[in-house]
Amino acid sequence: MLSASSDSYEIIVIGGGATGLGIALDATARGYKTLLLEQADFAKGTSSRSTKLVHGGVRYLAQGDVKLVREASIERGLLHQNA
């Protein structure tokens, strides 16, 4: 439940799914005063609607897209560091 407040925030994230939580975590880690708003429970239904964002990229490697696999690997490493 929200109440009137005089707090100010530098970043407001609407939606507490996987993406919203990740954005809020990143913003907070960078020192921004962050407010995360979610209508229901945080990360509700996230697994059932997964975008398969974090995967090995074997299919792309087989297609010869080494640049994409490298980029995905770097991003996966950053996600792992933030976990």
Secondary structure, DSSP 8 states (H G I E B T S, - for coil): ---------SEEEE--SHHHHHHHHHHHHTT--EEEE-SSSTTTTTGGG----S---HHHHHTT-HHHHHHHHHHHHHHHHH-
